[in-house]
Amino acid sequence: MKEIICELLGISAASYYRWKEDRPIIGFLEKYFTEDDLGEYLATGKLSRFESANILESQINQYEEIVLDNAFYTIKDKLKVYTAKVLQGGGYKLKDILLKALDDISNGLETPDINLAKQTLIATVNTVEITVLKIPVPKKVAGVSSWLEYNVSKVEAYVLVKRYKEIFDMIEQENKLK
């Protein structure tokens, strides 16, 4: 190991022990790398075990993109059905409640992470106040909260919070095509 470290650092064998006392790099190399690792690096300029980690990270990013893209279309379809049923029932305010809550969240400093998006969205919906003929209507807010709780996954809520304008624009365009 000493010879490989000397070659890697460009020092003589006599300097190795002095470097080991004065510089923590020797301890680091000995602790976290094997002799084979350092030899491979000197021979190829890279470590295959770290290259594998980069490939794995790339694959994870691809899967994440696929999952989020799927969630985008899933939540869009759910909202399209939900808003169509609500509009047939004369409850146009339900869409307004959801949009108001989403606007409130997007005007905040940060988008909640994937684990908190659904919880944040429901909590924000519950703070929205609406009136119909100047009478507060908490029942409609509860309807939106309930729908979110039982019909929207955490991932879908995350995508909805991040891309709601795009989702509602797409729904509106699809409805015009009918």
N, C-alpha and C positions, 0 to 999 in steps of 0.2 A: 504494500500500500504506500509505503514511504517513497518508493521510486516513482510511482505514478503521480503522487501529489507534487513531488519535486518537478516532474515534467510539466504538469498542469500549471503550476505557478511560476515556472521558469527560474527555479532556484537550485542551488547545489545541494547535495546530500549533507554537507557540513552545515549549511544554513537552515536545514529543516528543523533542527531542535531549537535553534534560536527563534525561528518563526513560530514554532509551536508554543513557546513561552510568551511571546510578545503579541501574537495576533490570533484572534479567535477563529479565523477562517480554517485553520488546520483541524481544530476540534469539531467544527461544523462539518467539514468534509468527511472526517472519520466517523462521525456519529450518524449522518444521514445518507451516506452513499457507500456502496460496497466497492471493493476493488474492481469488480467487473463493470459496475456503473461508470466509474471514472475511466477505465480502459475503453469502454464503448464510446464514451464522449470524446476522448482523444482520437479515436479511430474514425468516427463518423460525424462528429460535431453535434450529436444529439443523443438523447436517451429514449429508447423505444418505449419504456414504461410510461414516460410522460407524454409521448406522442399518442399513445393509446388513450390517455386521459383526455387529450384534446379532441380526439375523434368521438369519444363518449359524450363530451360536453356538446359537441356539434349535433349529435343525434338527439340529445335531450332537447336542445333548442328547436330542432325540427319537429319533434313530437309536441312540444309546447305550442308551437305555431299551429299545428294541425288541430289540437284540442281547442284552442281559442277560436280558430276559424269555424270549427264545428259548433261551438257554443254560440257564436255570432248568429249563424243561420237558425239554430234551434230556438234561441230566445226571440229572434225576429218572427219566426213562425208562431210561437206561443203568443207573442204580443198581438200579432195580426188577428189570430182567432179571438183572443181576449177582448181586444178593442172592438172587433166586429160585433161580438155578443153584447158588449156593453152599450154600443151605439144603438143596436136594435131595441134595447131595453130603455132607451132614453137617458142613459146614465153617462152622458158625455163628460161629466166632471171627473170621472175616474181616470181617464187618460190625462186630464189636466193636473190632477193630484200627482200622478206619477211623474209627469214632466216637470212640475214645480219642484218636487223632491230631487230629481236628477239635476236640475239646474242649481239647486242649493248646494248639492254635493260638488258639482263641477266648479262652482265659484269658491269652494274651500281651497285650502293651501295644497293639499295632497289627495290623490285618489287613494281610497283604502286598498290595502293589499287583498289578495284573492280570498284569504280566510275571513276577512272582516267586511267585505263588500255587501254581502246579503244583509248582515246584521245592521250595518250602517244605513243601507237603503231603507229597510223596514223602520228603523228608528227615525229617520228623516221623514218618511211618509207620515208617521204618526204625529209629527209636529206641524204638518201642513194644515192650515185652517182654510176651509172653504165655506161659502155661504150660497144658498139658493133662496132668492127672494128675501135677502137680508136675514135669513135664519141659518145658524151654524148647522152643518150636517156631518157629525162625527161618524155616523154609520157608514158613509161612503168611504171615508178614510180607512175604517176598519176593513172594508171589503178589499181595498187595494193591498193592505198589509197581509190579510189572510191569503189572497191570491199569491202574493210573493212568497209567503212562508211555505205554502204547500205545492207550488208549481214551478219554482225557480231554484236551480241549484246554485251553489256558491260560485262556480265558474261562470255560469250564465249571468248572475248578478254582477260579477266583476266586469264582464264584457259589456253588459248593459250600462253600467256606470261610466265606463271608459268611452263607449262608442254609441251612446243613445241617440244622438242627433242623426248619425248615419243610419241607424236602425229604423228610426221613425221616418226619415226621408225615403228609405227604401220601401217601407210599408205603404207610404202615401203614393209613391210611384206605381207600385203594384196594384193598388186599389184603383188608380186612374185607368189602368189598362183593362180593367174588367168591363 
